[in-house]
Amino acid sequence: MSILWEFLKNPKRTGAIATSSRRLARMICSEIGVDSASVIVEYGAGTGVFTEEILRVKKPDACFFAIEHSPRLARNFRSKFPDTRLFEDSAENVAEMLAEVGQEQIDSIVCGLPWAAFDEPLQDSLLNATLSSLRPGGKFATFAYLQGLLLPAGKRFKKKLAQSFSTVEKSPTVWRNIPPAFVYRCTK
Ligand SMILES: C[S@@+](CC[C@H](N)C(=O)[O-])C[C@H]1O[C@@H](n2cnc3c(N)ncnc32)[C@H](O)[C@@H]1O
C-alpha cells in the first residue's frame, strides 16, 4: 500500500505523493520531548515512517497511539505495527480517543496531516481539537512542504498556528525529502 495510490484515490485527504523521508521523521520527532513524554499521539500515521521514529525514541512505558483516517492505510498500519494502538478515525475526535485510553492530556503530538490541502473549517476543527487535548506547555510538531507556503491554505495555516500557540518555531529545511519540507514546532 503506497501513499501515491492513496493520493490518487483521495488527494485532498492524503496531500502527499511520496512517503516522508527518515530525515524528516527524525526532524519532526526532535525537540518536542517525544523521548520524555508520558502521553504521545500521532496524527495521520499513513505508512508509519513517523511511527517508527516515535517507537524508537519514546520511553518504554509512555502511552502512545496513532490516528489514521484512511481504512486502507489503517489496515496496512495494523499489520506493520501489531502492538501499537491505532484509531481509524479523524484526528478531530482525539479527545474521545484520549478518554478511551484513560488519559486526559497529551504531552507531545507528532502530526503528518496535509494542512495545505485542507479547507478552513477542517483546519479550525483540527486545531481546536488539538488545543483542547494538549496540556499547557505541551508540544505539537507538524510538517509542511516548501511549495505549500505559496498556497493560500498553507499561508492561512501558518497564520493560524501563530494565533493558536504561545511559540512557533520553524526547523531547517529537509532538502532530501520529496518534496523538500520543514517542521513547525509549536508550544501551547
Ligand atoms: C501527507 S500523508 C502523511 C503520511 C505519513 N505520516 C508520512 O509522512 O509519510 C497524510 C496522512 O494523513 C491522513 N489523514 C488525512 N486527514 C486525516 C484526519 N482528519 N485524521 C487522521 N488522519 C488523516 C491521510 O490518510 C494520510 O495518511
The ligand as an SDF file (V2000), in Angstrom:
LIG
                    3D

 27 29  0  0  0  0  0  0  0  0999 V2000
    0.7660   13.5110    3.9710 C   0  0  0  0  0  0  0  0  0  0  0  0
    0.1890   11.9010    4.4390 S   0  0  0  0  0  0  0  0  0  0  0  0
    1.4330   11.5860    5.6870 C   0  0  0  0  0  0  0  0  0  0  0  0
    1.6380   10.1430    5.9910 C   0  0  0  0  0  0  0  0  0  0  0  0
    2.9050    9.8280    6.7990 C   0  0  0  0  0  0  0  0  0  0  0  0
    2.8740   10.4120    8.1300 N   0  0  0  0  0  0  0  0  0  0  0  0
    4.1460   10.3170    6.0450 C   0  0  0  0  0  0  0  0  0  0  0  0
    4.6570   11.3680    6.3860 O   0  0  0  0  0  0  0  0  0  0  0  0
    4.5580    9.6190    5.1280 O   0  0  0  0  0  0  0  0  0  0  0  0
   -1.2290   12.3980    5.4100 C   0  0  0  0  0  0  0  0  0  0  0  0
   -1.9640   11.2810    6.1290 C   0  0  0  0  0  0  0  0  0  0  0  0
   -2.9890   11.8570    6.9490 O   0  0  0  0  0  0  0  0  0  0  0  0
   -4.1830   11.0720    6.8360 C   0  0  0  0  0  0  0  0  0  0  0  0
   -5.3140   11.9520    7.2100 N   0  0  0  0  0  0  0  0  0  0  0  0
   -5.8730   12.9450    6.4710 C   0  0  0  0  0  0  0  0  0  0  0  0
   -6.8320   13.5740    7.1660 N   0  0  0  0  0  0  0  0  0  0  0  0
   -6.8650   12.9800    8.3910 C   0  0  0  0  0  0  0  0  0  0  0  0
   -7.6260   13.2150    9.5750 C   0  0  0  0  0  0  0  0  0  0  0  0
   -8.5690   14.1690    9.6300 N   0  0  0  0  0  0  0  0  0  0  0  0
   -7.3900   12.4420   10.6590 N   0  0  0  0  0  0  0  0  0  0  0  0
   -6.4380   11.4590   10.6030 C   0  0  0  0  0  0  0  0  0  0  0  0
   -5.6910   11.1900    9.5150 N   0  0  0  0  0  0  0  0  0  0  0  0
   -5.9030   11.9390    8.4240 C   0  0  0  0  0  0  0  0  0  0  0  0
   -4.1680   10.6080    5.3880 C   0  0  0  0  0  0  0  0  0  0  0  0
   -4.9960    9.4870    5.1820 O   0  0  0  0  0  0  0  0  0  0  0  0
   -2.6660   10.3180    5.1830 C   0  0  0  0  0  0  0  0  0  0  0  0
   -2.3370    9.0040    5.5610 O   0  0  0  0  0  0  0  0  0  0  0  0
  1  2  1  0
  2  3  1  0
  2 10  1  0
  3  4  1  0
  4  5  1  0
  5  6  1  0
  5  7  1  0
  7  8  2  0
  7  9  1  0
 10 11  1  0
 11 12  1  0
 11 26  1  0
 12 13  1  0
 13 14  1  0
 13 24  1  0
 14 15  1  0
 14 23  1  0
 15 16  2  0
 16 17  1  0
 17 18  1  0
 17 23  2  0
 18 19  1  0
 18 20  2  0
 20 21  1  0
 21 22  2  0
 22 23  1  0
 24 25  1  0
 24 26  1  0
 26 27  1  0
M  CHG  2   2   1   9  -1
M  END
$$$$
